[in-house]
């Protein structure tokens, strides 16, 4: 097989023999899948046509996500939910057709995960036509539209996505007015990662703008598909090419001890995912100063963020051996830049904060550790866990309890601003939490207005006040790097006053307890218009109720409809 050559060359190539199961060729020919519909009729996004499909092995990332999902099948914490403001007069049919073209281009949008005797496999359909749910809030008073759109997006973020029998994603369009809409994209992490969504949104803008203006859609063919990467990864493992990576992680995790922050509440017997995101916006002046500081010290914003975080966590825990997780893109090969699929991998980061170092010295240590970890990032995290073989604790994640990530608003290009196309502007909007994957998750997002620092805390473990204190400590450490040129000692950090830079401001959280203002006195209910689209019509009812849409379309306001 062509894929077999990858073991000796280490190069990514398109597959020639297309049809594999568990690493072995299976009978040629298509697998009939018959009629398929959503497991939950209220899901929006796609209704698969009766068509042919093929089976392929899952990547190790997909296997890890799938096994995790089996433990808590009704959880939404593997959702990759994002929202985007669209400015431009787009027709509903244009939006839907653009996503259908994207599904034709990228196999990941035609992929579902199926269980065969306890082993997951990718089922890739030859043809698949996603459907876009349309929700119209333009009939509401102007002051209520943003509230309604946020309510819809928040509930959609926490609505689980079934892995079968159709590709696990849903797309919705919320009409605000004639020229403004909000696009909700919600994918299961088993078929895409955050980078992939950036690729899809950029291509969506290119396709939709051309369709709207009547121009032909001309995009270069996708050079690689996710299955190609899966087969390459499998061959690299079989060839022993990752042996040095295994040795590195085994050495790093020697004498490993779990690092965590003592929770406020008794830890539940089984891991839960209830969470809330708290956010602070760094002023533009401080954000620019951090960029300059990093440039002068050969450090990226990732290095700066994780250094400040390790300092804050070390002080909060009293532990100088800081151990956290992070996520790596695994897209260092040019062929992978435009690939749609879950290439993301997990890496462990271990930082030595002993000796009361100055923050600039801690930065050097962290930068070195990050460089080492990134050079071994392609080994699937499954094998890192296997090498460590920790005792299984159903109340905790394996290996790490805290995770850190840093990215710009458009992760695939590093762009912070809006995406501009002919007659269409796409602006990234802050996402809502789908639930906490770890005890604590810290992340930085670079936007035009400045860097946002966020802490996603498991509220079954931590009080909101504790999450806020940890976030504040992290922000103080970030600021101290600039204010004191990195010369402040770790032990002195706790007394550093916050707010030296004007413009620090907390942003609303994303849970209903703190994110939401009171509902407008005349909230709206969902009604079915004569065109078959969803619209919001004013009513005295305080509850939002769901009415059926066209075949395959439902409005996912499940949390609002429990009454």
N, C-alpha and C positions, 0 to 999 in steps of 0.2 A: 504494500500500500504506500501511497505517497506520504501519508502521515508518518509512516515508519521511518522515513528518512530524517525526520526531525531529531531523532535521538542522536544521530551522528553529526548533523550540521547545527543543531540548536536554533534553526531559523524557522520563523512562522511562515506557513504557506497555506494557500487554499487547499482544502481537501479534494481529492480526486474520487476516492471511494466514499460515497456519501452516507453510508447506512451502517451504523455500528450499534452494538449492544454489549455493555460491560466489557469493552475492549476487544470484542470478537465480532467478526462479520456475521450478520444474520441474513436470513433469506432475502434476496433482492425483491423489490416490488413494494408497492405502497401498502400501508396499513389503513384499512377503512375504519373511520371513527364514527360514522353514522351521525345522527342528529345530536347537537350539543346545545345546552343553554346554561345560563348561570345557575349555580347551586342555590344562591340566594336571589330571588327574583327582584329584589330591590337594588341589586348591583347595577351600576351604569358603566359603560365603557366598551363592551364588545359582545356580540352574539356570533358565535362561530357558525359558519356555513358547513353543510355536510360536504366534506372534501377529504383528500388524501393527506396522510401525514407520515412522518418517519420518526424512528426512535434513535436517540443518541445517549451516551453516558453523560452524567452530570459532572460538572467541574467540582473540585473539592470545596470551593466556596459555596456552591449550590447545595452540596451534600450537608455541609455544616448548618446552613440556614434551614434546610428541610428537616433535619433531625431536631433542631431547636423548635421548629414549628410544631412537631409532633407532640412535644411536651406540653405545649399550650396552644392548641389548634385554633382557639377563638381569639387569640391576641392579635392586636394590630401593630405591635411594636416593630415588625419587620416592614411596615409600610414606608415607602419613599414618597411622601406627599409634599408637593410644592405648589405654589400658586404664582401666577404671573398676570400683571396688568397689561392688557392689550389696548392700545390707543390707535384707532383707525376704524373705518366703517367696514368691518368684515361681515360677510354673509354667513349664516349658520352652515349652509351647505359647503362653503369654502373651508371652514374650520374642519368639518368632518372629512371632506375629501383629502385635505392635507394629511390628516392622521392615517387615512387609508393608504396614501402613497408612502408614508413612513413605514407602515407595516409591510408593504411590498419590498422596501429597501432593506429592512433589518429583521433578520430571523427572530431576534429576541422578542419582538412584538407579535410573533406567531408561535410562541413557545409556552407550553404548560409543563408542569411537573407531575408525573404519575408514579404510583407505588406499585412495584412488582415484587411481591414476596419480601417486603421490607427494604427494598433497594429502590431509590428514586432514579428515574430516567427522564430526560428531556423528550417531550413530544413536540416536534416542529411541524406545523401545518403548512402545506404548500400555498394555501390562500387563506386570508383572514381579513375581514372588513370591520374595523372598530366602529362603534357607534358613539357619538358624542351626546351626552345628556345636556339639554338646554334648560336653564332656569332663568326666568325673566323677573328681575326685581324693579324694573324701570317704572312700574305703575305705583310703586310706593312713594310716599313723600321723600324728597331728596335727602332729608336728614335721617331717614331710616334705612336707606339703601346699604350704606357701609356696614351698619350693624347686621342686617340680614345676610349680606355676603360673608361677613366674618363668621356668623353662626353656621352657615352652610359649610364653609371651609373647615371650621374646627371639628364639626361632627364627621365630615368626610375623612379627615385625617385619622380619626380613631375608629373608623369602621373597618373590620377585618376584610381581607381580600382572599377569596378561595383560590387555591393553587390549581384546581381543575374544576370543571372539564374544559374551560376556555383559558386563553392566556390571562394571567392574573394582573390586570390593571383596569383602571377606569379613567375616562376623560370627561370633564364637564365644563360648560361655559356658562358663566353668570353674567347676564346682560344688565349693565348698570344704566346706560343710556345709549343713544344711537351710535356714539363714537367710542364708548368705553365699555370694556368687558373684563372679566377676571377668568383666566383659564386655570382650572384645577387639574393637575396631573397627579395621579396616585398609582404607583407601581409597587408590586411586591419586590423586595430586594433580591429575590431569587432569580429575577430575569434582568434587572438593571441595577446600576449603582448611581450615585449622584453625578459622577462625570458623564455617564450615559444620558442622563436627563438634560444636561447642558448641551450635548450633541444634538439631541432630539429637538430641543427648543430652538436652537439656532437654525436647524434645517426646516423646522415648522415655519419659522418666520420667512425663510427664503421661498418655500413652496407656497405658503398662503398669500404672500404679497404678489407672486406671479399669477396665481390662480385668480385673485381678485381683479387684477388689471388685464386679464385675458392673455397674458404672455405664456409661451410654452415653458414648462418646468424642465430645466436642464441641470441636473446634478451629476457629478462624477459618480460612477458605480462605487458602492461600498467595497473597499479592498479586502476586508476580512469580516467574518461572522464569528459569533461567540463559540460555535461548535468547533471552528478551526482552532481557537485558543484552547479549548478543552482537550482536544486531541494532542496538541503540542505539549500541553502541561502533563498529560498522561505519559507521553513518550519520554519527556525529560526526566520524570520520576523513575521510569523503568530503566533508563540508561545510567542512573547514578549521578546525573549532572547536578543534583541538589544535595549531594552528600556533604559538601563543605558547609552548606547552609545549615544542615542538621547539626553539624558539629558546633557551629557558632552558637545556635540557640541553646543547645545542651549546656555549653559552658556558661552562657549568660544566666541561665536559670539555675545554676548550681547553688545549693543552699537557699533556694527560693523560699520566701515566706510571704504570705498574703499581706498586701498593704491596703488598708482601708481606713476610713474615718468612722469613729464610733457613732452608731446611729442614735437618734433620740428615742426611738421606739423599739420594742422587742422585734427581732427579726422574724418574719413569718416562716413557717416550716418549709414553704415552697416559694421560689422566686416569683415576685410579682412585678408588674410593669406600670403601676399607677405613678404618674409623674407630673411635674410642672416645670416650665422653663422660666427662668428669671434672667433679665437682660439689662446691661448698662451700655450706653453709647459713649465711646471715648470721643472727646472733642476733636475736631479736624486738626487743630494745632498740635495736639498730643499725638495723634495718629501720624502726622507728618514727621514729628520729632522722632518717633519710634522707627520709622522707615530710615531716617538719616542715621540714627544710632546703629541700627542693624547693618547698614551699608559700611559704616566705619569699622565695624567689628567682624565683618564677613559672615553675618548671621541673617537668616531669613526671619519673617514674621512668625513662622512656625517655631523656630529656635527661641525667639524672644518670648512667645506665649507659653511654651512648655517650660522654659526656665523660670518664669515668674510663677507658673502654676506649681512646679515642684517645690519652690521656696515656700509658697503659701501652704501647701499640703504638708510639707515637712514641719512647719511651725504648728499647724493645727493638730497634727497627730503626735508630735514629739518623736517621730521616727525619721532618722536621717538616711535610711535606705528606701528611696521612693520608687515605687513600681506601679506603672500605669500602662494602659493599652492605647493604641492609636490605629488609624486606618490608613493604608497605603493604596495609592491609585494603581500601581503595577502597570504603568503605561509608558515606560521608558523607551520602548521600541516605537519608531515612527508609524508602523503599520497599525498600532493599537490606539492612536490618538482619536480616530473617528469611529472606533468599534463600540457598538451598543451591546452591553451585557454586564454581568456582575463580576468584573475583574478585581474589584476591591478585595484586599486582604487585610488581615489583622496582624499587627506587630506588637511585641512587648518592648517597653522602654524602661530601663532601670537606671536611676540616677543616684550618684553618691553625693550627699549633702553634708558629709562629715567635716569636722574641723572649722565650723563657722566661717565658710568662705564668703568673700565679697561676691556680690551678685554677678559682677563681670567674670569672675573666676568660675562661678557656677554655670554661667552661660557657656564658657569654653568646654566644661565637662559635658554639658547637655548636648552641645553641638556635635562633639565627638561621638557620643553615644548614638545620636540620631543618624549620623553619617554611616556608622557601622551597621545599624539596624536596616537602613535603606539599601545598603549593598547586599543584603540578604533577604529582601522583602518578598521575593517570588516563591519561597517555600510556603506551601499552604499551611495556614495556622493549625489545621488538623494535626499535622505532624509535629508541630511545636508542643501541642497538648499531649500527644502520644509520647514524646520523648520525656516530658516532665512527669506524666502519669500522676496527676494530683488526685487525692481522694475526692470522690464525687460528693458534693454537698448540694442537695436540691434547692437550698435557699440562697445560693450564690452562683455567679458566673464562674466558669473555669478560668484559672490563672489570675485574672485581674478584676477589680471591682470598680475602677475609675478609668474613664477614657477621655482622650483629648484629641481634637481635630482643629485644623485651621484651613480656611479657604477664602477665596474671593467670591463675590456674588455669582460670577459665571466661572465655575471651577475648571471647565475644560480649556479656557483660554487665558484665565487670570484677569479678565476684564471686570471692572467694578461698575461701570455705568450701564446705561440702557442699550438694548440692541436696536439699531435703526435699519429699517427696510423701506422700500418704496411704499408709501401710504400706510406704514405700520410701524409702531414702536412697541417694544416688549420690555417691560420693567420687572425685575425680580422683586417679589414681595416676601417679607418674613414668613416662614412656615409655622404651622401649628404642630404641637407635639402629638406624636402617635403613641406615646408611652415611653417609659424609661427602660432602656436596654441594660443599664448597669446601675449600681447604687448612685453614682454621680457621673454626669457627663459634662465636660467643659469644652466649649467650642468658640472659635473666633470666625467672624465673617467680615470681610472687607467690602465696604460699600462707599459710594461717593461721599456720603456725609461723615464718614469715619468708620473706624473698626468697632464692631459690636462684640462684646464679651458676654457669653451666656452660660448659665449653669442649669442643666436639666437634672433635677433631683427626684429620687424615688420617694414619693410622699407617704408611702407605707413605712418608710424608715426615718425620714427627716421632716422636721417642722420647716415651714416656709422661712421662718426667721433664721434658721441655721443655713439654709441654702443661700439666703441673702448675705449672711456674714461671710460665707466662703467666697461668694462672688466678689464682695467688697475687698476681701483680703487679696484675691487674685489681681483685682484692678489696682490696688495699692502697690503691689509688687511690680506690675507693669510700669506704673508711673515712676516708681523709685529708680528704675533702670535709667530713665532719662533725667530726672531731677538731680540725681546724685552721680550721674555718669557711671553707674554700676559699681561705685565704691562702697555703698552701704553694705554692712555685714548682715548675714542672714538673721542673726539674733536681734538686730536692731529694727528689723522690718516691721515687727508688730507695733512699734510706736510711731511709724511713719504716718503723718497726717495725710488724709486723702484730699483731693480737690485742689491741688496746687495749680492745675490748669483749669481756667474757667470753662464751663460748658459741659462738665460731667453731668449726665442725667440718666436716671433709671428709665427703662422702657417698660410698658405693661407686660405682665406675664401672660401665659397662654392658657391657663386653666380657667374654668368658669368662675372660680372663687375670686380671682383678681382681675382677669382679663376683661370681663364683660360689664358694661354699664347696665343699669336696669333696662329691661325691655321697654320699648316705646309703649305708651298706654294703649294704643290701638295697634297691636302687633298683627301680623298678617297670616293668613292661612294659604296653603297651596291649592290652586284651582287649575283645572284643565281647560285651556283655551280651545277654541274651535280648530286651531291649526294643529293641535296635538302637542304643543310645547307646554312646558311648565311656566306658569306666571304666578306672581304674588299679587293677590287682590286684597285690599284693605278689609278688615273684619274686626268685630269687637272681641273675637276669641283670643285669649291669651296664649293658647297652645298652637303649635304648628302641626298641621296634620297632612298626611301624605295621600295624594290621589294618583291613580295610575296614569302613565304616559303612553306613548306609542310602544309597540312591541319591542322589548329589549331595553326600554328606557324607564328608569325609576329615579326618584329623587332620594338620595341617601341621607335623610334627616332622621336616622333611626333614634338618636339620642333624644331628639325633641318629640318623638312620637311614642315614647314609652307609656305615656299616660293614656 
